């Protein structure tokens, strides 16, 4: 909320990602930025890689958006990331609306 309160809703996602990284650092919240996901098919590692915006506490995927509103595709993306990382909790955070929009996604 601090990032949204400071920057509002007019920037693109990379700005919010950088600001959130600073905020997490200041609050001493452990995180990995642009955390790489490895995808396996029949126990073989695929070349295609995806990157979650943040992985906090080694167990919470945080995916940022800067759009008109969260939709089913964003939820599906979060579920795919959770499946790939074998985790259970993701937060979708949308900075693109006048009021901060967020959704908890549980696998």
Secondary structure, DSSP 8 states (H G I E B T S, - for coil): -HHHHHHTT-S-HHHHHHHHHHHHHHTT--EEEEEEEEEEETTEEEEEEEEEEEEETTTEEEEEE-SS---HHHHHHHHHHHHHHT--EEEEEE-SSSS-EEEEEE-
